[in-house]
Amino acid sequence: MSFNVALSGLNAAQKDLDVTSNNIANVNTTGFKESRAEFVDVYASSLLASGKTKVGDGVLTSEVAQQFSQGSVQFTTNALDLAITGNGFFATVPTLDSVDKSYTRAGEFKLNDSNFIVNSAGEFLLGFPVNADGSSASVSLSTAEPIQIPTSSGAPTKTSEVDIKMNLPAGDAIAGPIAEFDHTDPLTYNHSTSVTIYDSLGDSHVMTYYFVKETPTATENPWMMFAAVDGQLVDIDDGSGAGAVAEGRVGGGTPATVPTVNGARLYFDPSGDFIRQEPDLTEGGIVTEALATDSSGNPLLVNGSDTTQTIEIDFNIDGTGPNANEPTQFASNFEVTALEQDGLAVGRLTGIEIDSDGLVLAKYSNGTSTPLQRIGLVNFANEQGLTQVGGTSWKESVASGEGLAGEAGSGTFGTINSQALEQSNVNLTTELIDLISAQRNFQANSRALEVDNQLNQTILQIR
């Protein structure tokens, strides 16, 4: 009996050494979770045996239980390095059409030759589909799909509106008769400013605005505004095709030899507040003519883009009173404080960004970003019931319960850190102490076995 007790102690000590050695070996394995050998005593008794004198029958290893405590986070420079802070596992599949899911905390992901996000074993990271605004369309594992980063360029957007906020100097001199306006002669206008706009193909064009001060009245201070695209003057109208103000001259000269250009007139009251405009639209905008031709009828957009494109110049006029976003005419320098347009050039993919809630965004060179998918997280009722399959991965089992999928940062799910990796949760100091303890335990049981052997030899030598 004593031989069996000592042998069980040796086996338990060896198991303890094995578990501790495995923990130490994986101290630098990303996403690794340490294990703990758990032992129980062996005690057998019969109905007629005396429990007061019964001796135990040794020790057994009841379980090698993994400890899913949080590992430390190490920051990197790779956007596809992901670390979970809190509860949850990444879900992966071995092939695109597979439903055999594995779960891991190791976030060392990369792109394969088809631009899918995969781990070092080539397994595909799963994500939930999202809507155009980035909200999740579904958070079910049954709808999760491998995440692919697109290689196509971002589509261009033609400019449809330009917002202007500026101050026109009240002390400026009158430039001269409007009929003598010549956009190539700075002496015929007071100020100008430019903004880059885009056509339907994503080509850029420079739209320039010219401002000419007119003779003020007792109640109003008028300014004329003309527009040009790539140096060619364009008419400004109210959207009906008929310009309300047709007083400018292209290059000056006489009306008989030089065509007119339709401009817009801006009115300020004696306090410098913007009060109205011509052409006048209820929403406070001035619509330029379609950019097919300039004011002389010459082709303007010759690259095959949409020639029906129109651009609204919005001064944010408010008929109820002064507005902080309206133009002003104060005794100050000419100053443009806001000049924005809503068009976009063709964008090339410059990188990806992953939010703490797992939303994967494609970033483009034109300043836009497109939500692609949301990285899914999975929780289990009993994490220690998961089945280890190697490669720092686990699979669902009866003991673990069914996986519950969800968004990072919601409910009991942890958050996702991009450009970070979760290190092993092994405490090397503790493991070295456990190693010494297991070694002493093994030595003690070996000594017990040796003593048992000596006693048996003594008994056998009795004559």
Number of C-alpha atoms within 10 A of each C-alpha: 11 16 15 13 18 23 18 20 24 23 17 25 25 16 19 25 22 15 21 25 16 14 24 20 12 16 20 13 18 22 28 25 23 24 19 15 18 14 16 12 13 13 11 10 11 8 6 6 10 9 11 6 7 12 13 14 16 20 21 16 17 12 12 16 16 17 15 16 13 16 23 16 18 13 15 13 9 14 16 23 22 26 30 27 21 16 21 27 25 24 28 28 20 17 13 15 9 11 13 12 20 22 25 20 28 25 27 19 21 18 17 15 6 10 13 21 21 24 21 14 9 17 21 28 28 27 30 28 24 18 12 10 8 16 14 17 14 17 20 16 20 10 12 21 24 22 23 20 18 13 11 9 14 22 17 19 18 24 22 18 20 23 17 19 18 17 19 24 19 18 12 16 12 16 19 16 16 19 19 20 26 19 24 12 11 13 13 23 24 19 19 17 14 14 15 19 25 22 25 21 17 20 18 18 15 15 20 19 17 22 22 24 27 18 13 15 10 7 11 18 22 21 22 21 20 23 25 19 20 13 14 19 25 26 27 31 24 20 17 9 13 14 20 17 18 17 19 25 21 24 18 21 14 13 13 7 8 13 16 21 23 25 26 27 21 21 22 23 18 16 12 20 21 26 20 20 20 19 21 17 15 9 12 19 22 24 25 25 25 20 20 19 18 20 22 15 10 10 13 18 20 10 10 9 15 16 17 11 17 19 22 21 18 20 23 18 23 17 13 7 10 15 15 12 16 20 27 26 24 17 13 13 13 19 15 14 12 13 14 15 21 14 20 25 23 19 19 18 18 13 13 17 17 22 15 20 19 23 25 24 20 22 19 19 16 19 13 17 19 15 20 22 28 30 28 27 32 22 21 20 13 15 21 16 18 20 17 16 11 8 13 16 21 20 18 20 16 10 14 17 15 14 20 15 22 24 27 26 17 10 9 13 22 23 21 26 23 22 19 21 27 25 22 23 23 24 13 14 10 11 20 15 12 17 19 13 15 21 15 13 19 21 14 16 20 16 13 19 20 14 14 16 14 12 12 11 11 10 10 9 8 6 4
